[in-house]
Amino acid sequence: MCYANSNMKQVKKNQKLHNSYSPLLIGDVNENDVIKEVDEPSYIDTQQKLF
């Protein structure tokens, strides 16, 4: 749950839409959804650091 969300009714509704097997955070990909691949660089630093 996001603490910035003040509408508990909407939070509960979104929780029911969660599918742990879906690539989406909330809900599923539906047949009418448009998925576009974008070329975005990763900002995750995979370099291990000692300190």
ModelCIF file with pLDDT and N, C-alpha, C, O atoms, coordinates in Angstrom:
data_MODEL
#
_entry.id   MODEL 
#
_entity.id                         1 
_entity.type                       polymer 
_entity.pdbx_number_of_molecules   1 
#
_entity_poly.entity_id                      1 
_entity_poly.type                           'polypeptide(L)' 
_entity_poly.nstd_linkage                   no 
_entity_poly.nstd_monomer                   no 
_entity_poly.pdbx_seq_one_letter_code       MCYANSNMKQVKKNQKLHNSYSPLLIGDVNENDVIKEVDEPSYIDTQQKLF 
_entity_poly.pdbx_seq_one_letter_code_can   MCYANSNMKQVKKNQKLHNSYSPLLIGDVNENDVIKEVDEPSYIDTQQKLF 
_entity_poly.pdbx_strand_id                 A 
#
loop_
_entity_poly_seq.entity_id 
_entity_poly_seq.num 
_entity_poly_seq.mon_id 
_entity_poly_seq.hetero 
1 1  MET n 
1 2  CYS n 
1 3  TYR n 
1 4  ALA n 
1 5  ASN n 
1 6  SER n 
1 7  ASN n 
1 8  MET n 
1 9  LYS n 
1 10 GLN n 
1 11 VAL n 
1 12 LYS n 
1 13 LYS n 
1 14 ASN n 
1 15 GLN n 
1 16 LYS n 
1 17 LEU n 
1 18 HIS n 
1 19 ASN n 
1 20 SER n 
1 21 TYR n 
1 22 SER n 
1 23 PRO n 
1 24 LEU n 
1 25 LEU n 
1 26 ILE n 
1 27 GLY n 
1 28 ASP n 
1 29 VAL n 
1 30 ASN n 
1 31 GLU n 
1 32 ASN n 
1 33 ASP n 
1 34 VAL n 
1 35 ILE n 
1 36 LYS n 
1 37 GLU n 
1 38 VAL n 
1 39 ASP n 
1 40 GLU n 
1 41 PRO n 
1 42 SER n 
1 43 TYR n 
1 44 ILE n 
1 45 ASP n 
1 46 THR n 
1 47 GLN n 
1 48 GLN n 
1 49 LYS n 
1 50 LEU n 
1 51 PHE n 
#
_struct_asym.id          A 
_struct_asym.entity_id   1 
#
loop_
_ma_qa_metric.id 
_ma_qa_metric.mode 
_ma_qa_metric.name 
_ma_qa_metric.software_group_id 
_ma_qa_metric.type 
1 global pLDDT . pLDDT 
2 local  pLDDT . pLDDT 
#
_ma_qa_metric_global.metric_id      1 
_ma_qa_metric_global.metric_value   81.08 
_ma_qa_metric_global.model_id       1 
_ma_qa_metric_global.ordinal_id     1 
#
loop_
_ma_qa_metric_local.label_asym_id 
_ma_qa_metric_local.label_comp_id 
_ma_qa_metric_local.label_seq_id 
_ma_qa_metric_local.metric_id 
_ma_qa_metric_local.metric_value 
_ma_qa_metric_local.model_id 
_ma_qa_metric_local.ordinal_id 
A MET 1  2 49.00 1 1  
A CYS 2  2 54.00 1 2  
A TYR 3  2 62.00 1 3  
A ALA 4  2 70.00 1 4  
A ASN 5  2 75.00 1 5  
A SER 6  2 80.00 1 6  
A ASN 7  2 87.00 1 7  
A MET 8  2 88.00 1 8  
A LYS 9  2 91.00 1 9  
A GLN 10 2 86.00 1 10 
A VAL 11 2 84.00 1 11 
A LYS 12 2 88.00 1 12 
A LYS 13 2 87.00 1 13 
A ASN 14 2 82.00 1 14 
A GLN 15 2 84.00 1 15 
A LYS 16 2 86.00 1 16 
A LEU 17 2 83.00 1 17 
A HIS 18 2 84.00 1 18 
A ASN 19 2 86.00 1 19 
A SER 20 2 85.00 1 20 
A TYR 21 2 86.00 1 21 
A SER 22 2 84.00 1 22 
A PRO 23 2 79.00 1 23 
A LEU 24 2 80.00 1 24 
A LEU 25 2 77.00 1 25 
A ILE 26 2 79.00 1 26 
A GLY 27 2 82.00 1 27 
A ASP 28 2 87.00 1 28 
A VAL 29 2 86.00 1 29 
A ASN 30 2 87.00 1 30 
A GLU 31 2 91.00 1 31 
A ASN 32 2 93.00 1 32 
A ASP 33 2 89.00 1 33 
A VAL 34 2 91.00 1 34 
A ILE 35 2 86.00 1 35 
A LYS 36 2 89.00 1 36 
A GLU 37 2 88.00 1 37 
A VAL 38 2 88.00 1 38 
A ASP 39 2 90.00 1 39 
A GLU 40 2 85.00 1 40 
A PRO 41 2 84.00 1 41 
A SER 42 2 80.00 1 42 
A TYR 43 2 78.00 1 43 
A ILE 44 2 77.00 1 44 
A ASP 45 2 74.00 1 45 
A THR 46 2 72.00 1 46 
A GLN 47 2 71.00 1 47 
A GLN 48 2 73.00 1 48 
A LYS 49 2 73.00 1 49 
A LEU 50 2 74.00 1 50 
A PHE 51 2 71.00 1 51 
#
loop_
_atom_site.group_PDB 
_atom_site.id 
_atom_site.type_symbol 
_atom_site.label_atom_id 
_atom_site.label_alt_id 
_atom_site.label_comp_id 
_atom_site.label_asym_id 
_atom_site.label_entity_id 
_atom_site.label_seq_id 
_atom_site.pdbx_PDB_ins_code 
_atom_site.Cartn_x 
_atom_site.Cartn_y 
_atom_site.Cartn_z 
_atom_site.occupancy 
_atom_site.B_iso_or_equiv 
_atom_site.pdbx_formal_charge 
_atom_site.auth_seq_id 
_atom_site.auth_comp_id 
_atom_site.auth_asym_id 
_atom_site.auth_atom_id 
_atom_site.pdbx_PDB_model_num 
ATOM 1   N N  . MET A 1 1  ? 0.842   -1.180  0.000   1.00 49.00 ? 1  MET A N  1 
ATOM 2   C CA . MET A 1 1  ? 0.000   0.000   0.000   1.00 49.00 ? 1  MET A CA 1 
ATOM 3   C C  . MET A 1 1  ? 0.879   1.231   0.000   1.00 49.00 ? 1  MET A C  1 
ATOM 4   O O  . MET A 1 1  ? 1.891   1.279   0.699   1.00 49.00 ? 1  MET A O  1 
ATOM 5   N N  . CYS A 1 2  ? 0.504   2.211   -0.768  1.00 54.00 ? 2  CYS A N  1 
ATOM 6   C CA . CYS A 1 2  ? 1.212   3.480   -0.793  1.00 54.00 ? 2  CYS A CA 1 
ATOM 7   C C  . CYS A 1 2  ? 0.626   4.384   0.284   1.00 54.00 ? 2  CYS A C  1 
ATOM 8   O O  . CYS A 1 2  ? -0.587  4.582   0.344   1.00 54.00 ? 2  CYS A O  1 
ATOM 9   N N  . TYR A 1 3  ? 1.467   4.916   1.112   1.00 62.00 ? 3  TYR A N  1 
ATOM 10  C CA . TYR A 1 3  ? 0.988   5.773   2.196   1.00 62.00 ? 3  TYR A CA 1 
ATOM 11  C C  . TYR A 1 3  ? 0.472   7.115   1.693   1.00 62.00 ? 3  TYR A C  1 
ATOM 12  O O  . TYR A 1 3  ? -0.180  7.845   2.440   1.00 62.00 ? 3  TYR A O  1 
ATOM 13  N N  . ALA A 1 4  ? 0.757   7.450   0.431   1.00 70.00 ? 4  ALA A N  1 
ATOM 14  C CA . ALA A 1 4  ? 0.240   8.689   -0.141  1.00 70.00 ? 4  ALA A CA 1 
ATOM 15  C C  . ALA A 1 4  ? -1.202  8.534   -0.598  1.00 70.00 ? 4  ALA A C  1 
ATOM 16  O O  . ALA A 1 4  ? -1.850  9.525   -0.935  1.00 70.00 ? 4  ALA A O  1 
ATOM 17  N N  . ASN A 1 5  ? -1.716  7.310   -0.616  1.00 75.00 ? 5  ASN A N  1 
ATOM 18  C CA . ASN A 1 5  ? -3.081  7.065   -1.061  1.00 75.00 ? 5  ASN A CA 1 
ATOM 19  C C  . ASN A 1 5  ? -4.018  7.174   0.138   1.00 75.00 ? 5  ASN A C  1 
ATOM 20  O O  . ASN A 1 5  ? -3.943  6.375   1.071   1.00 75.00 ? 5  ASN A O  1 
ATOM 21  N N  . SER A 1 6  ? -4.890  8.157   0.103   1.00 80.00 ? 6  SER A N  1 
ATOM 22  C CA . SER A 1 6  ? -5.789  8.389   1.240   1.00 80.00 ? 6  SER A CA 1 
ATOM 23  C C  . SER A 1 6  ? -7.168  7.759   1.047   1.00 80.00 ? 6  SER A C  1 
ATOM 24  O O  . SER A 1 6  ? -8.006  7.823   1.947   1.00 80.00 ? 6  SER A O  1 
ATOM 25  N N  . ASN A 1 7  ? -7.411  7.155   -0.108  1.00 87.00 ? 7  ASN A N  1 
ATOM 26  C CA . ASN A 1 7  ? -8.709  6.560   -0.385  1.00 87.00 ? 7  ASN A CA 1 
ATOM 27  C C  . ASN A 1 7  ? -8.622  5.049   -0.152  1.00 87.00 ? 7  ASN A C  1 
ATOM 28  O O  . ASN A 1 7  ? -8.233  4.300   -1.047  1.00 87.00 ? 7  ASN A O  1 
ATOM 29  N N  . MET A 1 8  ? -8.986  4.610   1.051   1.00 88.00 ? 8  MET A N  1 
ATOM 30  C CA . MET A 1 8  ? -8.869  3.195   1.394   1.00 88.00 ? 8  MET A CA 1 
ATOM 31  C C  . MET A 1 8  ? -9.762  2.297   0.537   1.00 88.00 ? 8  MET A C  1 
ATOM 32  O O  . MET A 1 8  ? -9.430  1.137   0.292   1.00 88.00 ? 8  MET A O  1 
ATOM 33  N N  . LYS A 1 9  ? -10.879 2.829   0.088   1.00 91.00 ? 9  LYS A N  1 
ATOM 34  C CA . LYS A 1 9  ? -11.766 2.054   -0.783  1.00 91.00 ? 9  LYS A CA 1 
ATOM 35  C C  . LYS A 1 9  ? -11.047 1.715   -2.094  1.00 91.00 ? 9  LYS A C  1 
ATOM 36  O O  . LYS A 1 9  ? -11.147 0.594   -2.592  1.00 91.00 ? 9  LYS A O  1 
ATOM 37  N N  . GLN A 1 10 ? -10.326 2.690   -2.644  1.00 86.00 ? 10 GLN A N  1 
ATOM 38  C CA . GLN A 1 10 ? -9.577  2.463   -3.880  1.00 86.00 ? 10 GLN A CA 1 
ATOM 39  C C  . GLN A 1 10 ? -8.397  1.527   -3.638  1.00 86.00 ? 10 GLN A C  1 
ATOM 40  O O  . GLN A 1 10 ? -8.069  0.709   -4.498  1.00 86.00 ? 10 GLN A O  1 
ATOM 41  N N  . VAL A 1 11 ? -7.758  1.641   -2.479  1.00 84.00 ? 11 VAL A N  1 
ATOM 42  C CA . VAL A 1 11 ? -6.643  0.748   -2.133  1.00 84.00 ? 11 VAL A CA 1 
ATOM 43  C C  . VAL A 1 11 ? -7.119  -0.698  -2.111  1.00 84.00 ? 11 VAL A C  1 
ATOM 44  O O  . VAL A 1 11 ? -6.471  -1.574  -2.684  1.00 84.00 ? 11 VAL A O  1 
ATOM 45  N N  . LYS A 1 12 ? -8.242  -0.955  -1.455  1.00 88.00 ? 12 LYS A N  1 
ATOM 46  C CA . LYS A 1 12 ? -8.788  -2.315  -1.376  1.00 88.00 ? 12 LYS A CA 1 
ATOM 47  C C  . LYS A 1 12 ? -9.164  -2.839  -2.766  1.00 88.00 ? 12 LYS A C  1 
ATOM 48  O O  . LYS A 1 12 ? -8.948  -4.012  -3.070  1.00 88.00 ? 12 LYS A O  1 
ATOM 49  N N  . LYS A 1 13 ? -9.726  -1.968  -3.604  1.00 87.00 ? 13 LYS A N  1 
ATOM 50  C CA . LYS A 1 13 ? -10.104 -2.355  -4.963  1.00 87.00 ? 13 LYS A CA 1 
ATOM 51  C C  . LYS A 1 13 ? -8.861  -2.746  -5.767  1.00 87.00 ? 13 LYS A C  1 
ATOM 52  O O  . LYS A 1 13 ? -8.875  -3.742  -6.489  1.00 87.00 ? 13 LYS A O  1 
ATOM 53  N N  . ASN A 1 14 ? -7.785  -1.959  -5.639  1.00 82.00 ? 14 ASN A N  1 
ATOM 54  C CA . ASN A 1 14 ? -6.544  -2.251  -6.353  1.00 82.00 ? 14 ASN A CA 1 
ATOM 55  C C  . ASN A 1 14 ? -5.879  -3.521  -5.831  1.00 82.00 ? 14 ASN A C  1 
ATOM 56  O O  . ASN A 1 14 ? -5.289  -4.275  -6.605  1.00 82.00 ? 14 ASN A O  1 
ATOM 57  N N  . GLN A 1 15 ? -5.971  -3.761  -4.524  1.00 84.00 ? 15 GLN A N  1 
ATOM 58  C CA . GLN A 1 15 ? -5.391  -4.982  -3.956  1.00 84.00 ? 15 GLN A CA 1 
ATOM 59  C C  . GLN A 1 15 ? -6.041  -6.221  -4.553  1.00 84.00 ? 15 GLN A C  1 
ATOM 60  O O  . GLN A 1 15 ? -5.367  -7.226  -4.781  1.00 84.00 ? 15 GLN A O  1 
ATOM 61  N N  . LYS A 1 16 ? -7.333  -6.161  -4.807  1.00 86.00 ? 16 LYS A N  1 
ATOM 62  C CA . LYS A 1 16 ? -8.043  -7.300  -5.388  1.00 86.00 ? 16 LYS A CA 1 
ATOM 63  C C  . LYS A 1 16 ? -7.640  -7.552  -6.837  1.00 86.00 ? 16 LYS A C  1 
ATOM 64  O O  . LYS A 1 16 ? -7.804  -8.665  -7.337  1.00 86.00 ? 16 LYS A O  1 
ATOM 65  N N  . LEU A 1 17 ? -7.116  -6.533  -7.519  1.00 83.00 ? 17 LEU A N  1 
ATOM 66  C CA . LEU A 1 17 ? -6.683  -6.661  -8.907  1.00 83.00 ? 17 LEU A CA 1 
ATOM 67  C C  . LEU A 1 17 ? -5.277  -7.233  -9.028  1.00 83.00 ? 17 LEU A C  1 
ATOM 68  O O  . LEU A 1 17 ? -4.851  -7.586  -10.127 1.00 83.00 ? 17 LEU A O  1 
ATOM 69  N N  . HIS A 1 18 ? -4.547  -7.331  -7.912  1.00 84.00 ? 18 HIS A N  1 
ATOM 70  C CA . HIS A 1 18 ? -3.155  -7.792  -7.965  1.00 84.00 ? 18 HIS A CA 1 
ATOM 71  C C  . HIS A 1 18 ? -3.068  -9.242  -8.428  1.00 84.00 ? 18 HIS A C  1 
ATOM 72  O O  . HIS A 1 18 ? -3.803  -10.107 -7.951  1.00 84.00 ? 18 HIS A O  1 
ATOM 73  N N  . ASN A 1 19 ? -2.166  -9.487  -9.357  1.00 86.00 ? 19 ASN A N  1 
ATOM 74  C CA . ASN A 1 19 ? -1.889  -10.834 -9.856  1.00 86.00 ? 19 ASN A CA 1 
ATOM 75  C C  . ASN A 1 19 ? -0.374  -11.006 -9.817  1.00 86.00 ? 19 ASN A C  1 
ATOM 76  O O  . ASN A 1 19 ? 0.339   -10.357 -10.583 1.00 86.00 ? 19 ASN A O  1 
ATOM 77  N N  . SER A 1 20 ? 0.122   -11.866 -8.943  1.00 85.00 ? 20 SER A N  1 
ATOM 78  C CA . SER A 1 20 ? 1.570   -12.016 -8.789  1.00 85.00 ? 20 SER A CA 1 
ATOM 79  C C  . SER A 1 20 ? 2.235   -12.619 -10.024 1.00 85.00 ? 20 SER A C  1 
ATOM 80  O O  . SER A 1 20 ? 3.460   -12.578 -10.138 1.00 85.00 ? 20 SER A O  1 
ATOM 81  N N  . TYR A 1 21 ? 1.460   -13.175 -10.949 1.00 86.00 ? 21 TYR A N  1 
ATOM 82  C CA . TYR A 1 21 ? 2.014   -13.738 -12.181 1.00 86.00 ? 21 TYR A CA 1 
ATOM 83  C C  . TYR A 1 21 ? 1.974   -12.747 -13.343 1.00 86.00 ? 21 TYR A C  1 
ATOM 84  O O  . TYR A 1 21 ? 2.457   -13.052 -14.433 1.00 86.00 ? 21 TYR A O  1 
ATOM 85  N N  . SER A 1 22 ? 1.414   -11.592 -13.123 1.00 84.00 ? 22 SER A N  1 
ATOM 86  C CA . SER A 1 22 ? 1.304   -10.580 -14.170 1.00 84.00 ? 22 SER A CA 1 
ATOM 87  C C  . SER A 1 22 ? 2.570   -9.730  -14.217 1.00 84.00 ? 22 SER A C  1 
ATOM 88  O O  . SER A 1 22 ? 3.188   -9.491  -13.180 1.00 84.00 ? 22 SER A O  1 
ATOM 89  N N  . PRO A 1 23 ? 2.965   -9.272  -15.401 1.00 79.00 ? 23 PRO A N  1 
ATOM 90  C CA . PRO A 1 23 ? 4.117   -8.369  -15.493 1.00 79.00 ? 23 PRO A CA 1 
ATOM 91  C C  . PRO A 1 23 ? 3.792   -6.961  -15.003 1.00 79.00 ? 23 PRO A C  1 
ATOM 92  O O  . PRO A 1 23 ? 4.684   -6.119  -14.895 1.00 79.00 ? 23 PRO A O  1 
ATOM 93  N N  . LEU A 1 24 ? 2.528   -6.704  -14.708 1.00 80.00 ? 24 LEU A N  1 
ATOM 94  C CA . LEU A 1 24 ? 2.108   -5.394  -14.236 1.00 80.00 ? 24 LEU A CA 1 
ATOM 95  C C  . LEU A 1 24 ? 2.005   -5.386  -12.717 1.00 80.00 ? 24 LEU A C  1 
ATOM 96  O O  . LEU A 1 24 ? 1.790   -6.428  -12.097 1.00 80.00 ? 24 LEU A O  1 
ATOM 97  N N  . LEU A 1 25 ? 2.159   -4.219  -12.126 1.00 77.00 ? 25 LEU A N  1 
ATOM 98  C CA . LEU A 1 25 ? 2.034   -4.098  -10.677 1.00 77.00 ? 25 LEU A CA 1 
ATOM 99  C C  . LEU A 1 25 ? 0.598   -4.349  -10.239 1.00 77.00 ? 25 LEU A C  1 
ATOM 100 O O  . LEU A 1 25 ? 0.362   -5.059  -9.262  1.00 77.00 ? 25 LEU A O  1 
ATOM 101 N N  . ILE A 1 26 ? -0.350  -3.778  -10.948 1.00 79.00 ? 26 ILE A N  1 
ATOM 102 C CA . ILE A 1 26 ? -1.772  -3.940  -10.648 1.00 79.00 ? 26 ILE A CA 1 
ATOM 103 C C  . ILE A 1 26 ? -2.483  -4.398  -11.911 1.00 79.00 ? 26 ILE A C  1 
ATOM 104 O O  . ILE A 1 26 ? -2.349  -3.773  -12.963 1.00 79.00 ? 26 ILE A O  1 
ATOM 105 N N  . GLY A 1 27 ? -3.231  -5.475  -11.814 1.00 82.00 ? 27 GLY A N  1 
ATOM 106 C CA . GLY A 1 27 ? -4.047  -5.933  -12.926 1.00 82.00 ? 27 GLY A CA 1 
ATOM 107 C C  . GLY A 1 27 ? -3.317  -6.856  -13.886 1.00 82.00 ? 27 GLY A C  1 
ATOM 108 O O  . GLY A 1 27 ? -2.236  -7.360  -13.582 1.00 82.00 ? 27 GLY A O  1 
ATOM 109 N N  . ASP A 1 28 ? -3.916  -7.070  -15.041 1.00 87.00 ? 28 ASP A N  1 
ATOM 110 C CA . ASP A 1 28 ? -3.382  -7.946  -16.076 1.00 87.00 ? 28 ASP A CA 1 
ATOM 111 C C  . ASP A 1 28 ? -3.396  -7.224  -17.410 1.00 87.00 ? 28 ASP A C  1 
ATOM 112 O O  . ASP A 1 28 ? -4.061  -6.200  -17.568 1.00 87.00 ? 28 ASP A O  1 
ATOM 113 N N  . VAL A 1 29 ? -2.663  -7.760  -18.358 1.00 86.00 ? 29 VAL A N  1 
ATOM 114 C CA . VAL A 1 29 ? -2.688  -7.232  -19.718 1.00 86.00 ? 29 VAL A CA 1 
ATOM 115 C C  . VAL A 1 29 ? -3.960  -7.749  -20.375 1.00 86.00 ? 29 VAL A C  1 
ATOM 116 O O  . VAL A 1 29 ? -4.200  -8.955  -20.416 1.00 86.00 ? 29 VAL A O  1 
ATOM 117 N N  . ASN A 1 30 ? -4.772  -6.831  -20.886 1.00 87.00 ? 30 ASN A N  1 
ATOM 118 C CA . ASN A 1 30 ? -6.029  -7.184  -21.536 1.00 87.00 ? 30 ASN A CA 1 
ATOM 119 C C  . ASN A 1 30 ? -5.870  -7.110  -23.047 1.00 87.00 ? 30 ASN A C  1 
ATOM 120 O O  . ASN A 1 30 ? -4.915  -6.513  -23.542 1.00 87.00 ? 30 ASN A O  1 
ATOM 121 N N  . GLU A 1 31 ? -6.787  -7.704  -23.773 1.00 91.00 ? 31 GLU A N  1 
ATOM 122 C CA . GLU A 1 31 ? -6.679  -7.760  -25.235 1.00 91.00 ? 31 GLU A CA 1 
ATOM 123 C C  . GLU A 1 31 ? -6.744  -6.378  -25.883 1.00 91.00 ? 31 GLU A C  1 
ATOM 124 O O  . GLU A 1 31 ? -6.231  -6.210  -26.990 1.00 91.00 ? 31 GLU A O  1 
ATOM 125 N N  . ASN A 1 32 ? -7.348  -5.394  -25.246 1.00 93.00 ? 32 ASN A N  1 
ATOM 126 C CA . ASN A 1 32 ? -7.438  -4.046  -25.809 1.00 93.00 ? 32 ASN A CA 1 
ATOM 127 C C  . ASN A 1 32 ? -6.270  -3.152  -25.408 1.00 93.00 ? 32 ASN A C  1 
ATOM 128 O O  . ASN A 1 32 ? -6.179  -2.016  -25.875 1.00 93.00 ? 32 ASN A O  1 
ATOM 129 N N  . ASP A 1 33 ? -5.377  -3.642  -24.550 1.00 89.00 ? 33 ASP A N  1 
ATOM 130 C CA . ASP A 1 33 ? -4.229  -2.845  -24.111 1.00 89.00 ? 33 ASP A CA 1 
ATOM 131 C C  . ASP A 1 33 ? -3.198  -2.729  -25.225 1.00 89.00 ? 33 ASP A C  1 
ATOM 132 O O  . ASP A 1 33 ? -3.009  -3.658  -26.010 1.00 89.00 ? 33 ASP A O  1 
ATOM 133 N N  . VAL A 1 34 ? -2.541  -1.592  -25.284 1.00 91.00 ? 34 VAL A N  1 
ATOM 134 C CA . VAL A 1 34 ? -1.473  -1.366  -26.251 1.00 91.00 ? 34 VAL A CA 1 
ATOM 135 C C  . VAL A 1 34 ? -0.160  -1.356  -25.480 1.00 91.00 ? 34 VAL A C  1 
ATOM 136 O O  . VAL A 1 34 ? 0.028   -0.555  -24.565 1.00 91.00 ? 34 VAL A O  1 
ATOM 137 N N  . ILE A 1 35 ? 0.747   -2.255  -25.860 1.00 86.00 ? 35 ILE A N  1 
ATOM 138 C CA . ILE A 1 35 ? 2.048   -2.344  -25.208 1.00 86.00 ? 35 ILE A CA 1 
ATOM 139 C C  . ILE A 1 35 ? 3.098   -1.874  -26.198 1.00 86.00 ? 35 ILE A C  1 
ATOM 140 O O  . ILE A 1 35 ? 3.187   -2.384  -27.315 1.00 86.00 ? 35 ILE A O  1 
ATOM 141 N N  . LYS A 1 36 ? 3.893   -0.897  -25.778 1.00 89.00 ? 36 LYS A N  1 
ATOM 142 C CA . LYS A 1 36 ? 4.932   -0.353  -26.645 1.00 89.00 ? 36 LYS A CA 1 
ATOM 143 C C  . LYS A 1 36 ? 6.291   -0.591  -26.000 1.00 89.00 ? 36 LYS A C  1 
ATOM 144 O O  . LYS A 1 36 ? 6.501   -0.282  -24.827 1.00 89.00 ? 36 LYS A O  1 
ATOM 145 N N  . GLU A 1 37 ? 7.205   -1.143  -26.783 1.00 88.00 ? 37 GLU A N  1 
ATOM 146 C CA . GLU A 1 37 ? 8.575   -1.315  -26.321 1.00 88.00 ? 37 GLU A CA 1 
ATOM 147 C C  . GLU A 1 37 ? 9.291   0.025   -26.451 1.00 88.00 ? 37 GLU A C  1 
ATOM 148 O O  . GLU A 1 37 ? 9.201   0.678   -27.491 1.00 88.00 ? 37 GLU A O  1 
ATOM 149 N N  . VAL A 1 38 ? 9.989   0.430   -25.421 1.00 88.00 ? 38 VAL A N  1 
ATOM 150 C CA . VAL A 1 38 ? 10.764  1.666   -25.466 1.00 88.00 ? 38 VAL A CA 1 
ATOM 151 C C  . VAL A 1 38 ? 12.209  1.350   -25.108 1.00 88.00 ? 38 VAL A C  1 
ATOM 152 O O  . VAL A 1 38 ? 12.489  0.443   -24.324 1.00 88.00 ? 38 VAL A O  1 
ATOM 153 N N  . ASP A 1 39 ? 13.101  2.101   -25.687 1.00 90.00 ? 39 ASP A N  1 
ATOM 154 C CA . ASP A 1 39 ? 14.519  1.918   -25.415 1.00 90.00 ? 39 ASP A CA 1 
ATOM 155 C C  . ASP A 1 39 ? 14.917  2.885   -24.305 1.00 90.00 ? 39 ASP A C  1 
ATOM 156 O O  . ASP A 1 39 ? 15.223  4.048   -24.567 1.00 90.00 ? 39 ASP A O  1 
ATOM 157 N N  . GLU A 1 40 ? 14.911  2.411   -23.089 1.00 85.00 ? 40 GLU A N  1 
ATOM 158 C CA . GLU A 1 40 ? 15.264  3.225   -21.937 1.00 85.00 ? 40 GLU A CA 1 
ATOM 159 C C  . GLU A 1 40 ? 16.521  2.675   -21.291 1.00 85.00 ? 40 GLU A C  1 
ATOM 160 O O  . GLU A 1 40 ? 16.617  1.470   -21.057 1.00 85.00 ? 40 GLU A O  1 
ATOM 161 N N  . PRO A 1 41 ? 17.480  3.529   -21.002 1.00 84.00 ? 41 PRO A N  1 
ATOM 162 C CA . PRO A 1 41 ? 18.680  3.039   -20.330 1.00 84.00 ? 41 PRO A CA 1 
ATOM 163 C C  . PRO A 1 41 ? 18.367  2.663   -18.880 1.00 84.00 ? 41 PRO A C  1 
ATOM 164 O O  . PRO A 1 41 ? 17.488  3.250   -18.248 1.00 84.00 ? 41 PRO A O  1 
ATOM 165 N N  . SER A 1 42 ? 19.088  1.692   -18.377 1.00 80.00 ? 42 SER A N  1 
ATOM 166 C CA . SER A 1 42 ? 18.930  1.293   -16.984 1.00 80.00 ? 42 SER A CA 1 
ATOM 167 C C  . SER A 1 42 ? 19.764  2.216   -16.115 1.00 80.00 ? 42 SER A C  1 
ATOM 168 O O  . SER A 1 42 ? 20.913  2.519   -16.437 1.00 80.00 ? 42 SER A O  1 
ATOM 169 N N  . TYR A 1 43 ? 19.184  2.657   -15.022 1.00 78.00 ? 43 TYR A N  1 
ATOM 170 C CA . TYR A 1 43 ? 19.907  3.503   -14.080 1.00 78.00 ? 43 TYR A CA 1 
ATOM 171 C C  . TYR A 1 43 ? 20.346  2.707   -12.852 1.00 78.00 ? 43 TYR A C  1 
ATOM 172 O O  . TYR A 1 43 ? 20.792  3.284   -11.860 1.00 78.00 ? 43 TYR A O  1 
ATOM 173 N N  . ILE A 1 44 ? 20.219  1.404   -12.921 1.00 77.00 ? 44 ILE A N  1 
ATOM 174 C CA . ILE A 1 44 ? 20.652  0.550   -11.819 1.00 77.00 ? 44 ILE A CA 1 
ATOM 175 C C  . ILE A 1 44 ? 22.152  0.361   -11.919 1.00 77.00 ? 44 ILE A C  1 
ATOM 176 O O  . ILE A 1 44 ? 22.662  -0.104  -12.939 1.00 77.00 ? 44 ILE A O  1 
ATOM 177 N N  . ASP A 1 45 ? 22.852  0.720   -10.868 1.00 74.00 ? 45 ASP A N  1 
ATOM 178 C CA . ASP A 1 45 ? 24.294  0.576   -10.832 1.00 74.00 ? 45 ASP A CA 1 
ATOM 179 C C  . ASP A 1 45 ? 24.624  -0.821  -10.350 1.00 74.00 ? 45 ASP A C  1 
ATOM 180 O O  . ASP A 1 45 ? 24.432  -1.132  -9.174  1.00 74.00 ? 45 ASP A O  1 
ATOM 181 N N  . THR A 1 46 ? 25.121  -1.672  -11.243 1.00 72.00 ? 46 THR A N  1 
ATOM 182 C CA . THR A 1 46 ? 25.407  -3.061  -10.871 1.00 72.00 ? 46 THR A CA 1 
ATOM 183 C C  . THR A 1 46 ? 26.826  -3.230  -10.353 1.00 72.00 ? 46 THR A C  1 
ATOM 184 O O  . THR A 1 46 ? 27.213  -4.335  -9.972  1.00 72.00 ? 46 THR A O  1 
ATOM 185 N N  . GLN A 1 47 ? 27.605  -2.163  -10.332 1.00 71.00 ? 47 GLN A N  1 
ATOM 186 C CA . GLN A 1 47 ? 28.965  -2.236  -9.824  1.00 71.00 ? 47 GLN A CA 1 
ATOM 187 C C  . GLN A 1 47 ? 28.935  -2.417  -8.309  1.00 71.00 ? 47 GLN A C  1 
ATOM 188 O O  . GLN A 1 47 ? 28.315  -1.632  -7.591  1.00 71.00 ? 47 GLN A O  1 
ATOM 189 N N  . GLN A 1 48 ? 29.606  -3.449  -7.839  1.00 73.00 ? 48 GLN A N  1 
ATOM 190 C CA . GLN A 1 48 ? 29.693  -3.656  -6.403  1.00 73.00 ? 48 GLN A CA 1 
ATOM 191 C C  . GLN A 1 48 ? 30.676  -2.670  -5.804  1.00 73.00 ? 48 GLN A C  1 
ATOM 192 O O  . GLN A 1 48 ? 31.704  -2.354  -6.402  1.00 73.00 ? 48 GLN A O  1 
ATOM 193 N N  . LYS A 1 49 ? 30.347  -2.189  -4.616  1.00 73.00 ? 49 LYS A N  1 
ATOM 194 C CA . LYS A 1 49 ? 31.200  -1.212  -3.940  1.00 73.00 ? 49 LYS A CA 1 
ATOM 195 C C  . LYS A 1 49 ? 31.599  -1.744  -2.580  1.00 73.00 ? 49 LYS A C  1 
ATOM 196 O O  . LYS A 1 49 ? 30.808  -2.398  -1.901  1.00 73.00 ? 49 LYS A O  1 
ATOM 197 N N  . LEU A 1 50 ? 32.798  -1.467  -2.196  1.00 74.00 ? 50 LEU A N  1 
ATOM 198 C CA . LEU A 1 50 ? 33.290  -1.902  -0.904  1.00 74.00 ? 50 LEU A CA 1 
ATOM 199 C C  . LEU A 1 50 ? 32.750  -1.013  0.209   1.00 74.00 ? 50 LEU A C  1 
ATOM 200 O O  . LEU A 1 50 ? 32.421  -1.493  1.294   1.00 74.00 ? 50 LEU A O  1 
ATOM 201 N N  . PHE A 1 51 ? 32.662  0.274   -0.066  1.00 71.00 ? 51 PHE A N  1 
ATOM 202 C CA . PHE A 1 51 ? 32.158  1.224   0.956   1.00 71.00 ? 51 PHE A CA 1 
ATOM 203 C C  . PHE A 1 51 ? 31.033  2.043   0.403   1.00 71.00 ? 51 PHE A C  1 
ATOM 204 O O  . PHE A 1 51 ? 30.483  2.891   1.106   1.00 71.00 ? 51 PHE A O  1 
#
